[in-house]
Amino acid sequence: MKKLLLITCSLFFSITSYAQTQLWGMTQAGGQYNAGAIFKTDGSGNNETVQQSLFLYEGANPYYTNLTQASDGMLYGMTSGGGKNLDGILFQYDPATSTYTKKLDFAGATNGQSPYGSLMQASDGKLYGMTYQGGTNNMGVIFQYDPATSTSTKKLDFVGAANGQYPNGSLMQASDGKLYGMT
């Protein structure tokens, strides 16, 4: 499996290294509909080409997030806005076929709203992330997405003083196998 190097370049876009010969990233705005875009460059950062312009109902404005390459070779990402509920989405992008697929609409109390961080793939093969808002208390959630079955599960509702609120970042898996993050 090819590994990705994730580099946050600024608050306006992020870049991911794909196959050591391409750099992939997302912009918060711009693209054909001014809702952000997925782009790639050559390994030197030259010859930038927009691969996918984001559009309101298919996901818009990916704030504070990177693309994540999963073990299936696909790139996964999230947007903070847009989608069916305007609460953001989780998407899959196939770099081999240039196919963009919305996989999950965030829906407030049900499964979170406005993710402000990146996905990570844990040793169980599933993707994990957090949303800044939404969930039962509108203070954010931790969720799991299974790329093999295209199903998601809300794992935790943030409740404030007991376990934090409004996470703005990404999870990581430590050597003990547990996931860690901050609110």
Secondary structure, DSSP 8 states (H G I E B T S, - for coil): -----EEE--SSEEEEEETTTEEEEEESS-TTTTS-EEEEEETTS-S-EEEEE--GGG-B--TT---EE-TTS-EEEEESB-STTSS-EEEEEETTTTEEEEEEE--BTTTBB---S--EE-TTS-EEEEESB-TTTTS-EEEEEETTTTEEEEEEE--BTTTB----S--EE-TTS-EE---
